[in-house]
Amino acid sequence: MTNLHARKEIVYSYFVQPQKLSQWLGRSANLNPIYSGGLIIDMNGNDVVQGSYKLLDPYNRICFTWGWIGSEALHPALQW
C-alpha cells in the first residue's frame, strides 16, 4: 500500500473534478459528484468506464461503482 503525502482536500478534489481526474486517470472524464450521480471516464480513446457515486463524505471517504462499457464480465452498474 502506498501512502499519499497530500492534504485530504487535494486528494478528494482529484476524484470529483473532471480536469484533475483526467490528469492521472484517463483522457477525459464526465463527473456528477453527488449521491447516485454518474461518472464516465474515457481511459484511452477506446476503453470507457461508467459508474455512479455511492458515498461522498468530503475529505474523508468517496465510493463509486466502476464498470467497462461493452464488457460482459465487468459491465457498468449505471447506464445513463
N, C-alpha and C positions, 0 to 999 in steps of 0.2 A: 504494500500500500504506500502511496506517495502522499506526503503532506504538502499542502499548498501554503505558501507564506504570503498571504494576501488578506486584506480585510474582508469580512463576510459580505459587506455591501458590494464590494467589487466583484467577488465570485458570483454572487446572486445575479448581478446585472448581466453576466455572460450567459445566463440561462433564460432571460426574459427580454433581452434587446436583440432584435434580429442582426443588426450590423455587428454587434460584439460576438454573438454566437458564430456567425459566419467567419470570423477571424480565426477561430480554432477548430471549427467543425463544419465541414461542407462548404459549398459555394455560395448558397443563399438560403434564407430562412423567412418563413411567414409565420409569425407567432401571435397568439392571442392569450397572453398570460393571465387568465382568470380561471376560476374553477370550471372545468369542463370545456374550456377554450381549446381550440385546436392548434396544432403545430405541424408545419410541413418543412422539411429540410432537404434541399437538393444537395446530395453529398458530392456528386462528381459530374453532373450533367446527364447522368444515366440512371443512377440509383437514388430513389427518393424515399425518405422516411415520413411516416404520418402517424400522428397520435393525438393525445389530449392531456392537458394538465389535470391532475387529480388532487394535488395538495400544494398550496403556496403559503408558506409561513415565512414572510420576508426576512432574509438574512439568517435563517435557521435551517429550513428544510424546503425542498421542492421535489415533487414527484410527478412523473408523466409517463404515459404509455408510449410504446415505440413499436413500430412495425414497418416492414418494407412493402411499398406499393408493388403489386404484381407477384408477391411471394405467397405460396401456399403454406409454407412451413411457419412463417412469422408474418402474418398479414396484419395490416393496421387495425387498431382497435376502434378507430373512428373514421368514418367516411363522410367527408363534407361535400 
